[in-house]
Amino acid sequence: MHQTLIPGLELYRIDAPSGCVSTVYEPSLCVIAQGRKVVELGDREILYGPLTYMVSSVDLPVRGRVVDASPESPYLAVKIRIEPAEVADLVLQLGDEVAAEPTDCPYSACGLCVAQVDLGILDAMTRLVQLLDSPMDARMLAPLIQREILYRALVGEMGARMREFVSADSQSHRISRVIAVLKHRFAEPLRVRELAEEVNMSESALYHGFKQVTRMSPLQFQKQLRLHEARRLMLSEGLEAATASYRVGYESPSHFSREYSRMFGAPPRADVTKLRQETRLSMHA
């Protein structure tokens, strides 16, 4: 993964198939130029490949693995971060002037959706990446091109689904608000009734709507957020496993260790040690 001088723009290159990597997708639009990747969201596997793009409309814990890559033909992808407020602004400006095309994506009911890249998005994304050769042009033009990419997604195959998440009276928008609350209060005890009251939904409607968008229950979602944050605390801030577990809301370090091992494939200390070694190797490669 390569951060760039353009805020919100990241480039990806992988030279070989990878194992499963757990992460949290932020709202974003990602185009695959070459190679293939499988993303696991809850109980669902989503495959996307060359010249397709994926939109994540909300923050989602996922597991991903690259399944098609080699030194001669590496996996290559470009991702831009999506600001929901900017999507909402574009939807307001568009109004009913443009009817968004229905998506053929079989996963369109959840928070991730896949579609074939059209020429408009491909051209705009190419121009955005080319700006990396000119920092002054990038500072002035990148925000305009990023907005163009969002516009083209909204009037294309992804549009109907993206609009759902910013339409104040839609169930998807209510679920996105619940996700935002859980993201900021994941260390607190989960109280579904309070969440339902906050977004004016019944508990059963919230549960079913949440499962539709995230492919997991609110409790499973909260657990994955907690484990990801604990991993970050150990890796970035040097916290011991027990301290990190208490920080993210676990009362039992042993319970934390068991759930951590199930999710990341190794106990906390071994996993973090391996991640640090991989980071050092990549820095010296």
C-alpha positions as a Python dict, from the first residue, in 0.01 Angstrom:
ca = {
    (1, 'M'): (0, 0, 0),
    (2, 'H'): (136, 340, -99),
    (3, 'Q'): (4, 662, 50),
    (4, 'T'): (27, 949, -200),
    (5, 'L'): (58, 1326, -189),
    (6, 'I'): (-311, 1347, -283),
    (7, 'P'): (-523, 1317, 36),
    (8, 'G'): (-744, 1009, 25),
    (9, 'L'): (-567, 847, -274),
    (10, 'E'): (-385, 515, -217),
    (11, 'L'): (-212, 281, -463),
    (12, 'Y'): (-176, -96, -416),
    (13, 'R'): (67, -343, -570),
    (14, 'I'): (109, -710, -476),
    (15, 'D'): (339, -949, -664),
    (16, 'A'): (196, -1281, -541),
    (17, 'P'): (-130, -1426, -406),
    (18, 'S'): (-174, -1335, -41),
    (19, 'G'): (-321, -1493, 269),
    (20, 'C'): (-630, -1347, 435),
    (21, 'V'): (-576, -1001, 580),
    (22, 'S'): (-827, -854, 825),
    (23, 'T'): (-894, -482, 802),
    (24, 'V'): (-1171, -223, 829),
    (25, 'Y'): (-1282, -67, 501),
    (26, 'E'): (-1366, 300, 528),
    (27, 'P'): (-1616, 456, 284),
    (28, 'S'): (-1420, 436, -40),
    (29, 'L'): (-1416, 356, -410),
    (30, 'C'): (-1149, 112, -530),
    (31, 'V'): (-1065, 27, -893),
    (32, 'I'): (-872, -290, -978),
    (33, 'A'): (-652, -239, -1283),
    (34, 'Q'): (-499, -588, -1281),
    (35, 'G'): (-532, -910, -1081),
    (36, 'R'): (-818, -1043, -868),
    (37, 'K'): (-918, -1019, -506),
    (38, 'V'): (-1170, -1193, -278),
    (39, 'V'): (-1328, -995, 5),
    (40, 'E'): (-1512, -1170, 289),
    (41, 'L'): (-1782, -960, 452),
    (42, 'G'): (-1951, -1157, 729),
    (43, 'D'): (-2101, -1466, 562),
    (44, 'R'): (-2048, -1343, 206),
    (45, 'E'): (-1754, -1370, -36),
    (46, 'I'): (-1720, -1103, -302),
    (47, 'L'): (-1485, -1151, -599),
    (48, 'Y'): (-1371, -859, -806),
    (49, 'G'): (-1116, -847, -1082),
    (50, 'P'): (-966, -642, -1367),
    (51, 'L'): (-1151, -325, -1459),
    (52, 'T'): (-1412, -360, -1189),
    (53, 'Y'): (-1462, -127, -897),
    (54, 'M'): (-1597, -170, -548),
    (55, 'V'): (-1774, 89, -339),
    (56, 'S'): (-1781, 64, 40),
    (57, 'S'): (-2060, 294, 157),
    (58, 'V'): (-1990, 259, 532),
    (59, 'D'): (-1710, 142, 764),
    (60, 'L'): (-1698, -238, 741),
    (61, 'P'): (-1469, -499, 902),
    (62, 'V'): (-1363, -741, 626),
    (63, 'R'): (-1110, -1010, 538),
    (64, 'G'): (-944, -990, 198),
    (65, 'R'): (-700, -1194, -5),
    (66, 'V'): (-542, -1140, -346),
    (67, 'V'): (-594, -1455, -556),
    (68, 'D'): (-436, -1354, -886),
    (69, 'A'): (-95, -1182, -888),
    (70, 'S'): (263, -1251, -1001),
    (71, 'P'): (588, -1052, -1049),
    (72, 'E'): (514, -1036, -1422),
    (73, 'S'): (148, -946, -1375),
    (74, 'P'): (105, -793, -1027),
    (75, 'Y'): (-220, -705, -858),
    (76, 'L'): (-270, -329, -909),
    (77, 'A'): (-545, -117, -757),
    (78, 'V'): (-629, 247, -688),
    (79, 'K'): (-851, 362, -401),
    (80, 'I'): (-1003, 697, -314),
    (81, 'R'): (-1167, 778, 18),
    (82, 'I'): (-1533, 882, 1),
    (83, 'E'): (-1670, 1160, 217),
    (84, 'P'): (-2042, 1082, 274),
    (85, 'A'): (-2116, 1454, 310),
    (86, 'E'): (-1982, 1517, -41),
    (87, 'V'): (-2193, 1231, -179),
    (88, 'A'): (-2500, 1384, -11),
    (89, 'D'): (-2415, 1725, -160),
    (90, 'L'): (-2390, 1576, -510),
    (91, 'V'): (-2719, 1392, -465),
    (92, 'L'): (-2888, 1718, -368),
    (93, 'Q'): (-2742, 1894, -673),
    (94, 'L'): (-2846, 1613, -906),
    (95, 'G'): (-3198, 1593, -767),
    (96, 'D'): (-3417, 1393, -1004),
    (97, 'E'): (-3239, 1512, -1317),
    (98, 'V'): (-3050, 1186, -1362),
    (99, 'A'): (-3207, 851, -1286),
    (100, 'A'): (-2936, 621, -1155),
    (101, 'E'): (-2900, 293, -1341),
    (102, 'P'): (-2997, -19, -1144),
    (103, 'T'): (-2700, -232, -1044),
    (104, 'D'): (-2660, -594, -1145),
    (105, 'C'): (-2432, -651, -844),
    (106, 'P'): (-2555, -959, -650),
    (107, 'Y'): (-2424, -796, -330),
    (108, 'S'): (-2607, -465, -373),
    (109, 'A'): (-2815, -517, -58),
    (110, 'C'): (-2503, -494, 160),
    (111, 'G'): (-2256, -214, 226),
    (112, 'L'): (-2015, -335, -46),
    (113, 'C'): (-2108, -331, -412),
    (114, 'V'): (-1916, -426, -727),
    (115, 'A'): (-1958, -307, -1086),
    (116, 'Q'): (-1769, -296, -1414),
    (117, 'V'): (-1566, 23, -1460),
    (118, 'D'): (-1711, 251, -1727),
    (119, 'L'): (-1495, 472, -1946),
    (120, 'G'): (-1588, 787, -1752),
    (121, 'I'): (-1463, 654, -1417),
    (122, 'L'): (-1158, 492, -1578),
    (123, 'D'): (-1059, 815, -1752),
    (124, 'A'): (-1109, 1027, -1439),
    (125, 'M'): (-915, 784, -1217),
    (126, 'T'): (-630, 776, -1471),
    (127, 'R'): (-612, 1157, -1475),
    (128, 'L'): (-612, 1162, -1095),
    (129, 'V'): (-315, 923, -1074),
    (130, 'Q'): (-128, 1118, -1344),
    (131, 'L'): (-147, 1427, -1123),
    (132, 'L'): (106, 1260, -891),
    (133, 'D'): (374, 1374, -1140),
    (134, 'S'): (283, 1738, -1075),
    (135, 'P'): (230, 1832, -707),
    (136, 'M'): (114, 2186, -790),
    (137, 'D'): (-148, 2062, -1038),
    (138, 'A'): (-250, 1792, -788),
    (139, 'R'): (-318, 2047, -516),
    (140, 'M'): (-557, 2241, -741),
    (141, 'L'): (-714, 1972, -960),
    (142, 'A'): (-728, 1655, -748),
    (143, 'P'): (-1035, 1762, -545),
    (144, 'L'): (-1220, 1839, -871),
    (145, 'I'): (-1137, 1501, -1026),
    (146, 'Q'): (-1225, 1314, -706),
    (147, 'R'): (-1564, 1486, -713),
    (148, 'E'): (-1600, 1392, -1080),
    (149, 'I'): (-1538, 1025, -992),
    (150, 'L'): (-1812, 1037, -729),
    (151, 'Y'): (-2047, 1204, -977),
    (152, 'R'): (-1980, 935, -1238),
    (153, 'A'): (-2043, 661, -982),
    (154, 'L'): (-2368, 826, -874),
    (155, 'V'): (-2507, 844, -1228),
    (156, 'G'): (-2382, 496, -1314),
    (157, 'E'): (-2445, 143, -1200),
    (158, 'M'): (-2358, 215, -834),
    (159, 'G'): (-2573, 525, -807),
    (160, 'A'): (-2895, 386, -663),
    (161, 'R'): (-2713, 205, -383),
    (162, 'M'): (-2488, 501, -298),
    (163, 'R'): (-2790, 732, -278),
    (164, 'E'): (-2960, 499, -30),
    (165, 'F'): (-2684, 557, 226),
    (166, 'V'): (-2715, 937, 219),
    (167, 'S'): (-3095, 965, 192),
    (168, 'A'): (-3210, 1071, 538),
    (169, 'D'): (-3538, 880, 525),
    (170, 'S'): (-3392, 548, 407),
    (171, 'Q'): (-3323, 241, 618),
    (172, 'S'): (-2967, 222, 481),
    (173, 'H'): (-2897, 574, 607),
    (174, 'R'): (-3029, 484, 952),
    (175, 'I'): (-2802, 179, 959),
    (176, 'S'): (-2506, 396, 855),
    (177, 'R'): (-2579, 616, 1158),
    (178, 'V'): (-2581, 309, 1383),
    (179, 'I'): (-2245, 204, 1236),
    (180, 'A'): (-2105, 551, 1305),
    (181, 'V'): (-2217, 526, 1670),
    (182, 'L'): (-2061, 180, 1709),
    (183, 'K'): (-1738, 299, 1549),
    (184, 'H'): (-1697, 573, 1809),
    (185, 'R'): (-1839, 382, 2110),
    (186, 'F'): (-1725, 26, 2043),
    (187, 'A'): (-1563, -7, 2387),
    (188, 'E'): (-1899, 51, 2560),
    (189, 'P'): (-2153, -228, 2631),
    (190, 'L'): (-2381, -286, 2332),
    (191, 'R'): (-2737, -170, 2394),
    (192, 'V'): (-2945, -243, 2084),
    (193, 'R'): (-3256, -81, 2230),
    (194, 'E'): (-3077, 252, 2275),
    (195, 'L'): (-2933, 233, 1924),
    (196, 'A'): (-3277, 159, 1781),
    (197, 'E'): (-3433, 453, 1965),
    (198, 'E'): (-3154, 683, 1845),
    (199, 'V'): (-3234, 613, 1477),
    (200, 'N'): (-3612, 572, 1524),
    (201, 'M'): (-3626, 201, 1438),
    (202, 'S'): (-3762, -104, 1616),
    (203, 'E'): (-3504, -346, 1756),
    (204, 'S'): (-3603, -617, 1506),
    (205, 'A'): (-3587, -375, 1209),
    (206, 'L'): (-3246, -252, 1323),
    (207, 'Y'): (-3114, -607, 1360),
    (208, 'H'): (-3236, -722, 1018),
    (209, 'G'): (-3130, -400, 846),
    (210, 'F'): (-2788, -413, 1008),
    (211, 'K'): (-2742, -777, 902),
    (212, 'Q'): (-2839, -687, 546),
    (213, 'V'): (-2585, -404, 520),
    (214, 'T'): (-2291, -558, 710),
    (215, 'R'): (-2364, -934, 676),
    (216, 'M'): (-2315, -967, 1053),
    (217, 'S'): (-2500, -888, 1374),
    (218, 'P'): (-2433, -567, 1571),
    (219, 'L'): (-2252, -776, 1835),
    (220, 'Q'): (-2026, -944, 1575),
    (221, 'F'): (-1957, -605, 1418),
    (222, 'Q'): (-1864, -451, 1754),
    (223, 'K'): (-1635, -743, 1836),
    (224, 'Q'): (-1444, -705, 1510),
    (225, 'L'): (-1403, -330, 1566),
    (226, 'R'): (-1269, -399, 1917),
    (227, 'L'): (-1015, -655, 1793),
    (228, 'H'): (-892, -431, 1511),
    (229, 'E'): (-845, -141, 1751),
    (230, 'A'): (-662, -363, 2003),
    (231, 'R'): (-429, -477, 1725),
    (232, 'R'): (-360, -116, 1630),
    (233, 'L'): (-290, -22, 1992),
    (234, 'M'): (-38, -305, 2032),
    (235, 'L'): (130, -243, 1699),
    (236, 'S'): (138, 137, 1691),
    (237, 'E'): (144, 233, 2059),
    (238, 'G'): (329, -66, 2203),
    (239, 'L'): (57, -166, 2453),
    (240, 'E'): (63, -510, 2613),
    (241, 'A'): (-221, -741, 2515),
    (242, 'A'): (-395, -720, 2854),
    (243, 'T'): (-386, -339, 2854),
    (244, 'A'): (-514, -322, 2495),
    (245, 'S'): (-794, -567, 2576),
    (246, 'Y'): (-919, -353, 2868),
    (247, 'R'): (-888, -38, 2656),
    (248, 'V'): (-1125, -173, 2390),
    (249, 'G'): (-1383, -305, 2634),
    (250, 'Y'): (-1286, -664, 2723),
    (251, 'E'): (-1306, -762, 3090),
    (252, 'S'): (-1110, -1089, 3052),
    (253, 'P'): (-765, -1096, 2883),
    (254, 'S'): (-799, -1471, 2825),
    (255, 'H'): (-1133, -1423, 2649),
    (256, 'F'): (-973, -1146, 2441),
    (257, 'S'): (-680, -1370, 2348),
    (258, 'R'): (-911, -1651, 2231),
    (259, 'E'): (-1118, -1421, 2013),
    (260, 'Y'): (-807, -1246, 1880),
    (261, 'S'): (-654, -1582, 1779),
    (262, 'R'): (-973, -1687, 1601),
    (263, 'M'): (-983, -1365, 1401),
    (264, 'F'): (-615, -1308, 1318),
    (265, 'G'): (-489, -1667, 1323),
    (266, 'A'): (-236, -1625, 1607),
    (267, 'P'): (-225, -1507, 1972),
    (268, 'P'): (-181, -1130, 2018),
    (269, 'R'): (193, -1126, 2097),
    (270, 'A'): (287, -1364, 1813),
    (271, 'D'): (69, -1179, 1563),
    (272, 'V'): (209, -835, 1649),
    (273, 'T'): (568, -965, 1645),
    (274, 'K'): (509, -1108, 1296),
    (275, 'L'): (355, -781, 1174),
    (276, 'R'): (653, -581, 1302),
    (277, 'Q'): (897, -816, 1129),
    (278, 'E'): (705, -786, 802),
    (279, 'T'): (705, -407, 832),
    (280, 'R'): (1084, -398, 887),
    (281, 'L'): (1142, -627, 587),
    (282, 'S'): (922, -414, 360),
    (283, 'M'): (1103, -97, 468),
    (284, 'H'): (1440, -248, 372),
    (285, 'A'): (1320, -415, 53),
}
